[in-house]
Amino acid sequence: MAEIIPFRPKPKATEEDSELDLLSAVDIAIRDLRDLSRRLRGKASRQQAEDCRQMLERAFNAAV
C-alpha cells in the first residue's frame, strides 16, 4: 500500500490578504476576457467579450 502524505494546512487568509486592488482586478479581467474571446464559438459572444475587453483596457491604460 502507498504511504499517504497529507498536505500542510493552508494558512488562514487575513482580510488584508484577500483584498484585491481595482487596477489588478481590471488587469486580470482583461486577460480573462482575451482568453474567453478566443474560445467562444458564437460570433456575437466573441464580439461582446472583445468589446468589453477593449473598454476595460482603455480605462486601465487611462488610469495608469
Secondary structure as UniProt FT lines:
FT   HELIX           15..18
FT   HELIX           22..39
FT   HELIX           43..63
//
